[in-house]
Amino acid sequence: MTEGEYRIWLCAAVTDHEQRVKLLEKFESPEGIFYAGEERLVNEGGLTKTESGRLAKTCTERYVTRIRRELDRLDAWFVWHTEEHFPKCLREIPDPPLGIFYQGKLPPQRQCSVAIVGTRLSSPYGETVAYRFGRILGDSGVTVVSGLAMGIDVASHRGALEGGGITVAVLGSGIGTAYPLENVDTYREITKQGCVISEYGPGVPGLRHHFPNRNRLIAGLSDAVLVVEAKLRSGTMITVDRALDQGKAVFAIPGRITDENSEGCHKLIKQGAQLVTDPGEILAVLREQLGGFALQTEDDGQLCLTSFEKENEKKLKLTLASEEKMVYASLRLSPKSFDQLVWESGLTPAVLLRTLYTLEQNGRIRQAADGMYRAEEPGVALRL
C-alpha cells in the first residue's frame, strides 16, 4: 500500500476527528496506526476494546481497495493536510482536519467566500433572503459556503448556482451521501459548479455529533458568516461561535421580533454582528477588511474575485469591471442614492461616479428624477 492509501484508510475508518489526531500523535503515521494491532490501540492509543476491534477489522488491503473503488465510482478525491492543494484556510483553524474528501473542484485558494447559514425549519421569507444573497454574492464572484441542509442552507446554494457562482457544500455525512436525501439534485449540481466536501469517507451516515465538526469547516472555509434565520440554541450558533474563534466577520439578517427563528439573529446584532439587508453591504465590508478585490483568471479561464492583503493594495487594484459588477449587484436589489452607494461599496466618490457613468452608458442603470439610481433589466446578470 502507498502512503496515500494509508491516509485514506485512516480518514475513512476513524470517523472521530479528535481520535484521529490522538492516534496519529501516538503512532506517528497512518501506517503506524494500521499495523499497531488491537492491544496497542487499547494500551497506547486510548481506544476501548470495542473501538479497537472495530478498527482492526478495517486494517486490510481489501478494505482500502473497496474505499478506493467507491471514491472512483463517485468521482471523488482525497487530499491530506500537508498536500499543496489542501485548502490553506483549513490549515489555519484551531482544529484543522487531517484530510478531506471532495467532489467537484476545490475553490481557488484566494477567492473571497461567505458562509450563509440558518435554520432547517426556515420561513418562506428566510429562504427568499438566503436565495437572493446567495445569487447576488455568487454572481459577484464570491464563493458561497453552506451545509446542504434543508431550509436556509439549500436556498443559499441554489441562489449561488442560479447566479452562476461557485458554491461549496460541507457535509455532516460521508462523501457521496446527500443528507437529507431531498437535496440530492442540488448536491449533483454543486459537484458540477462548485465543490462538495466532507471529513468522512463513503458510506458514513449523517450522525448528530458530526455536524458540530462540519460547522467548524464551514466557518474555516469562509471569510465571513451571514446568519439568515436562527434560534437562540442551534447548530447555526455553533457555526457563529467557530467563526468568532477564527476571527471572522459575522453578519445577521433582521426579522420580526415575534419570530422565534430570528431570536438568534437579533441576539447576534445586539452583541455586535453587523445588521445587513443588502449583499452590497457585505461586499463593502469584505473589501475594507481584506484590503480589496482583484480579478484573477484561473487555469481553466474562469474569472474569480479574489482577496488580497492590505499591504499589497498598492500593487493590486480593483478593476473597473469588478467595480461595475459590485455596484450593479447592489442596485439590482433596490434603488439607492449616491451617498448610500459610497457607503456600501467602499469606493471613493470619484471612482463611484466613473463607475455609475459607465453603467449608465451601457444601459445597465438609470438615474431617476428623485436622484436615486435604479438597475435596468433586473433579471439579467452583469457578466464579465
N, C-alpha and C positions, 0 to 999 in steps of 0.2 A: 504493500500500500504506500501511496505517496503522502508527503506531509500535508498536502491539501485535503486528501481524503480523511486523514485523522482529524483535521479541523472540522470538516463537515460532520463527521461522526459525533464529535463532542457536542456541537450545537444542535444536532438532531436528536441525540439520545438523552442529553441532560437539558431539561426544559426550564429549570430554575436558574435564573441569572446569578444569584449570589453563590449557589452551589457550584456552578461552572467556574467562577472566579476562584473560590477556595480550593477546588480540586487542581486547578492549573497552578496556583501558587505552591501547592504542596508537591505535586508531581512534575512540575516544571514544563511539561509539554503535553499536548493531546495524546501523543504516542505513549508517553509515560503513564497516563491515566488508563489508556486502552489495555496495557499489559500489567497493570498493578495487581489484579486479582481481587477476589471478594474480601479476603481477610485484611489486606492493606487498605482497601477502600473504606472498611469499617474502622480499623485501628488508627490509621493515619489520615484518611480523608474525611472522617467525621460522618459518614453515611450510616444509616441504620442497616440492619441485616436485610430488611425487605428492600430498601433502596439499592443496596449493594448487589443483591441477587438479580434485581430487575435490570440494573445497568450491565451486569456481567453477561446477560443474555444477548445484549447488543454488540458485544465485543467479538464480532466475527466479520470476516470479509463478505460473507453473504448478506449481512445486514447493510453494510456500507454500499455494496453493489445495488441493493434494492433502492436505497435512498438516491444514489446517483441516477438510476434509471427513471425514478419518479421525477427528479429535477429535469432530466432531459425531456420527459413527456410533457411537463408543464412549461417547457422553455424558460426555466428558472435558473438563477445563478446564485452563487455564494461568494461572499467576499469577507476575508479576515481583516481584523482591525489594523494590522500592520501593512496591508497592501496599499499601493499607491491610490487606487481609485475608491477606497473606502471613504465615505463622506467625512471630510475634515471636521465639520461641525459636531459630528457624533463622537469624535475622539476627545473633544474638549469639554463634554459634560461631566459632572461629578462621577457618574457611574456608567461609563461607556460600555456598549455591548462588545463582546468578544468577536462577534461576526454577525452578519445579516444575510438572509435570503431575499432575493428580489426578482421580480418580473418586470419587463419593460426596460427603460433606460434611466439610470440614476441621473438626477438633475445636475446641471452644471455646478461645480464646487462653489462658485462665487455668485450665483444668481440669488437675488433677493427672494425671500419666502415669508409667507404669513400663514399661520395656522388659524383656521376657522373652526371653532368647536362650540358645542352646546348639547342640550338635552336630546335624548332619543324621542321623548314624548313632546315634540315640538308643536307649536301652533302654526296655522297657515301663515300668519304674519312672520313668525320666526323663519320659516322655510323660505319665504319670499325674500326676506332680507339676506339670508345666507346665500341664496342663489344669486342675487344681484351683486353682492360684494364679491363672490367667487368669480362671476362673469367679468366684472369690470377689472378686478385685480389681475385675473388671468389674461385678459385682453391687453392689459398694460405691461405684460412681461414679468409679472410676479408669480412665483410658484405658490400654489395653494395647497396646504398640507392639512389633512384631517384623518379621521379614523375609520371611515367607511361604515359607520353605524347608521341606523335609521335616524330620520329627523334631520337635525342641523348638519351633521357630517355629510350625508349623501347629497343634500341640497347644495352644499358648497362645492363638492366635487363636480356635480352636474353643471353648475354655473361655470366653473373653470373650463370644463370640456366644451360647453357651448360657446364660451368666449375664445376658443382656440388656444387656450393657455396650457401650461404644464401643471398637472396636479399629482400629488403623492399621497397614497393611502397607506397608513401604518396599521397593520393587523394585530389583533389580540389572539388570533388563531394561527395555525400553521400556513405557510405559503401554499397557495393553490386552493385554499378553503375560504370562500366568501362567507362572512359572518356579519349579519344574518344572510340566509340564502336568498332573500328577496333582492339583495343588491348584486347578484351575480352578473347581470348585464352591465351595470356600471363598473364593476370590477374588470370585466373584459375590455371595456372602453378605455379605462385608465391604463391598462398594460400597453395599449397602442399609442396613447397620447401622453403618457407620463410614466409612473412607476408605482408598483405595489411592493411594500417592504414588510418583513416580519423577522423577529428574532427566533421564530420557531420553524422547525422543519416540516416537510409534507405530512399531512395526516393528523397533526396536533389539533385537538378541539379548542374552541374559544372558551377557556375556563375563566372563572371570575377573577382569580388572582393574577391572570396575565395582563389585564387591562391597565392597572397602575403602571406596570413596566412599559406597556405600549405608550402610555401618556407621556412618559419622560422622553421617549424618542420623538413624539410629535413636537414637543417643546424644543428638543435639541435640534431638530431639522429646520426650525423657524427663526427668523429674525424678530418676529413679534407674534403675539397671540390675540385674536379677536374672539370675544365671547358674545354669542348672539342671544341665547336663552339658557339659563342655568338655575337650578335650585341651589339653596344655600349649601346643602351637602350633596355632592355629586362627583362623578368622575371628572367632569369638566373643571371643577375647582382644584382637583389634584393636578390636572394639566397646568393650570394657572400657577399653583404653588411651585411646580417644577420649573416653569418659565421664569418666575421671580428668582428662584435659586440660581438660575443660569444667567440672570441679569438681562432678561429680555423685556421689551416693552409690552404692555398689556392694554388692550382697548376693549370697550364694552358698549353694547347697544342698549339704549334705554327702552323700557317697556312700561306697561300700566302698573301703577303702584299696587293694584289689587291682584296682579298676576303672579302666582307662585313661581312660574318659570322665569320671572325677571328678578326675583329676590337676590339671586347670586350676582347678577349684573349690577344692580343698584348698590349692593354692598361693596363691590369692587370699585365702583365710581366714587363712593364715599371715602374709600381707602386710598384713592389716588389714581386709579385707572382712568385713562382718557375716554370721555364720552365721545362717540363718533356717530355720525348719521350719514356720512358720505365717504366712499373709498378714497376720494382725493385727499381727505384728511390723513389717512394712513400713509399714502404715498408721500405727503409733505413731511411727516414725521420721520419716515424711513430715510428720506433724502437728507434731512438735517442730522439725524443721529449717525447714519452710516457714511456721511460725508458726500453723498451724491450718487448718481446713477450714471452708467455709461453703457452704450450698446456694444455688444460683443458678438462676433459671429462664431458659432460652433463649427466643429469639423464637418457636420452634415449640412452646413449652410444656414442653419436656423438662427434667427436673431433672438437674443435674450437680453433682458435687463439685468445688469449685474451691479453689485455694490462695490464701492472701493473706500479705503480708509481716508480720513481727513487729511493726513499728511501727504497723500497723493493727489489732493484736489487740484493742485496747480498743473499737474501733468495730464489728468483726465478730466474732460469737461462733458457736461450733459449735452448731447447732440440736440439740434433743433427738432429733429424728428421725434425724439422721445419726449421733449417738452410739449410739442403739439399733442402727442398722444395722451400725456398726463392731463392736460387742460381739457381736451375734448372728452376724456373719460369722465371727468368731474361734471362737465356741463350736460352730458347725456343723462345724468340722474336728475338734475334740477337747474333752473336758471340761476345765475349768480351775478353779483356786482363785481366790479373791478377789484374793490378792496377785499371782498371775500376770496377771490381767486389768488390775490397776492398772499393772503394768509394761509390758504390751503395748499398752494403749490410750492411755497417757499422760494419762488422766483423773484428776482428784483423787478420793480415796476417797468424798467426799460426792457428787460428780456420778455416780460409778460406782454407788453404792448406789441413787441415784434411778433410774438407767437400768435396773439389774437389777430393781428393783421394778416398773417399767413393763412390762418384757418378761415378767416372771412373771405380772402381772395380765392380760396379753394372751395368755397360754398359749403363749408362744414358747420359754420356758426353764423349767427347774425346778432347785431345789437338792436334791441327794441327801443321804442320811443322813451321808455322809462329808464333807459340806461343799462338794463340787465342784458347779459349775454345768454343766448339760448342756442342749443345744439340743433342743427338740422339733421334730417334722416336719423332719428334716434335709434332705429332698429339696425343701422348699418355700422359696423365697427371700422375704425380707422386703422388701416393696415400699413405696415412699414414696407 
